[in-house]
Amino acid sequence: YTSYIRAYKEHQCGFIFRFASLDLGLLATSFSLFRLPKMPELPRDKKQLSKLNFVPAGPEVDIHAIPFKNKPREVARRKRLASELAAGGKNAKQIKAERRAAELLQKQKQRRAAEVAKGRNPHRKKGRQQKIFDEWDELAKEERLYKKLRTRKISKEEYDRLMYGDGDKKGCSNEDDGESGEDESDK
């Protein structure tokens, strides 16, 4: 991609191969790029980059996990990636930020799937009444957890884990099992 753009820009017949009329975003898409490379020919301003006809790969695609078919080249890539992450430079921060964004996106997808499994439509805008019911349900859940903590049925660590979550599915299932047992004991 970069050599193509430079060759196009520095060609002798500039009146035929006009660089200004070249759609850089569409060209990047035709090269199947996941994101645009950093090069002086591309605009650096985010506003101008957004005008390009290019949509980069989202955070769900981990471009650093795509291996080379050539084994020695893949080994060298992994060593370079490990040294960059260990050094903690600018690239390491970007890689870590991309991974965090991918994890966040994965959690959001799991939440949506759970909502759909419950029979709710997560994309539908909630009505005022439904928001109030959801808030009351959340408050009741918090109150039940606090009551369990106060009566020493659960530990402080377990309370924090169930209250604030650790992203583990086990926490959700344990919480549901505990709630049903607790309701029977209150009667």
C-alpha positions in Angstrom: 0.0 0.0 0.0 2.7 2.5 1.0 4.9 1.7 -2.0 1.8 2.0 -4.3 0.9 5.4 -3.0 4.5 6.6 -3.2 4.9 5.3 -6.7 1.6 7.0 -7.7 2.7 10.3 -6.1 6.2 10.4 -7.6 5.3 9.1 -11.1 6.8 11.1 -14.0 3.4 11.6 -15.6 1.8 13.6 -12.8 -0.9 15.0 -15.1 -2.2 11.4 -15.8 -1.6 9.9 -12.3 -3.0 12.7 -10.2 -2.4 12.0 -6.5 -5.1 14.5 -5.4 -7.8 12.5 -7.3 -6.8 9.1 -5.7 -9.2 7.8 -3.0 -6.8 6.7 -0.3 -9.4 5.1 1.9 -10.9 3.1 -1.0 -7.5 2.0 -2.0 -6.7 0.8 1.5 -10.0 -1.2 1.5 -9.0 -2.8 -1.8 -5.7 -3.8 -0.2 -7.7 -5.4 2.7 -6.0 -3.3 5.3 -7.2 -3.6 8.9 -6.0 0.0 9.6 -4.2 2.7 7.8 -0.4 2.8 8.1 1.4 5.8 9.4 2.9 7.6 6.5 3.4 11.3 5.5 1.1 11.1 2.5 -1.9 10.4 4.7 -3.6 13.1 6.8 -2.7 13.1 10.4 -5.7 15.1 11.6 -8.6 12.9 12.9 -11.1 15.2 11.1 -9.4 14.6 7.7 -8.9 10.9 8.4 -12.6 10.6 9.0 -13.3 12.0 5.6 -11.4 9.1 4.0 -13.5 6.4 2.5 -12.1 3.8 5.0 -13.5 1.9 7.9 -10.8 0.3 10.1 -11.3 -3.0 11.8 -13.1 -2.8 15.1 -11.6 -3.8 18.4 -13.0 -7.3 18.1 -10.2 -8.0 15.6 -6.9 -8.5 17.4 -4.5 -7.7 14.6 -1.5 -8.6 16.9 -2.7 -12.2 17.1 -2.7 -12.8 13.3 0.3 -15.1 12.7 2.7 -15.3 9.7 2.6 -18.5 7.7 6.4 -18.4 7.6 7.5 -20.0 10.9 10.8 -18.1 11.4 9.1 -14.8 10.6 6.3 -15.7 13.1 8.8 -16.5 15.8 10.6 -13.1 15.2 7.2 -11.3 15.3 6.3 -12.9 18.7 9.7 -12.0 20.1 9.4 -8.4 18.9 5.8 -8.1 20.3 6.9 -9.6 23.7 9.8 -7.1 23.9 7.6 -4.2 23.0 5.1 -5.2 25.7 7.9 -5.6 28.2 9.4 -2.2 27.3 6.1 -0.5 27.9 6.6 2.1 25.1 4.0 3.8 22.9 3.2 0.7 20.9 2.7 -1.3 24.1 0.2 1.2 25.4 -1.7 1.1 22.1 -1.7 -2.7 22.1 -3.0 -2.8 25.7 -5.7 -0.2 25.0 -6.9 -2.2 21.9 -7.0 -5.4 24.0 -9.0 -3.6 26.7 -11.4 -2.3 24.1 -11.9 -5.8 22.7 -12.6 -7.2 26.2 -15.1 -4.4 26.9 -16.8 -5.1 23.5 -16.9 -8.9 24.4 -18.5 -8.1 27.8 -21.1 -5.9 26.1 -22.0 -8.7 23.6 -22.3 -11.2 26.5 -24.7 -8.8 28.3 -26.8 -8.4 25.2 -26.9 -12.1 24.7 -28.0 -12.6 28.3 -30.8 -10.0 27.8 -32.0 -11.8 24.7 -31.9 -15.1 26.5 -34.2 -13.5 29.2 -36.6 -12.5 26.5 -35.8 -8.8 26.4 -34.8 -6.8 23.4 -31.6 -4.9 24.4 -31.8 -2.6 21.4 -35.3 -1.4 22.2 -35.5 1.8 24.0 -36.8 1.2 27.5 -39.9 3.0 28.6 -40.0 5.0 31.8 -41.9 2.4 33.7 -39.5 -0.4 32.7 -36.5 1.8 33.9 -38.2 2.3 37.2 -38.9 -1.4 37.6 -35.3 -2.2 36.7 -33.9 0.2 39.2 -36.2 -1.2 41.9 -35.0 -4.8 41.0 -31.4 -3.7 41.3 -32.1 -2.0 44.6 -33.8 -5.1 46.0 -30.8 -7.2 44.8 -28.4 -4.9 46.6 -30.5 -5.0 49.7 -30.6 -8.9 49.7 -26.8 -9.0 49.3 -26.3 -6.6 52.2 -28.7 -8.6 54.4 -26.7 -11.8 53.6 -23.5 -9.9 54.5 -25.0 -8.6 57.8 -26.2 -12.1 58.8 -22.7 -13.5 57.8 -24.1 -15.8 55.2 -21.5 -14.4 52.8 -18.0 -12.9 53.3 -17.0 -9.3 52.6 -15.0 -10.5 49.6 -17.9 -12.5 48.2 -20.2 -9.5 48.8 -17.8 -7.2 46.8 -17.6 -9.8 44.1 -21.3 -10.2 43.8 -22.1 -6.5 44.2 -19.5 -5.1 41.8 -18.8 -8.2 39.7 -15.6 -9.6 38.4 -16.9 -10.5 34.9 -17.2 -14.2 35.8 -20.3 -16.1 34.9 -20.0 -18.2 38.1 -20.7 -15.1 40.2 -24.0 -14.6 38.4 -25.2 -18.2 38.9 -24.1 -18.3 42.5 -25.9 -15.1 43.2 -29.2 -16.4 41.7 -28.9 -19.7 43.7 -28.3 -17.7 46.9 -31.2 -15.4 46.3 -33.7 -18.3 46.0 -32.4 -19.9 49.1 -32.6 -16.7 51.0 -36.2 -16.0 50.0 -37.3 -19.3 51.4 -35.6 -18.6 54.8 -37.3 -15.2 55.1 -40.7 -16.9 54.9 
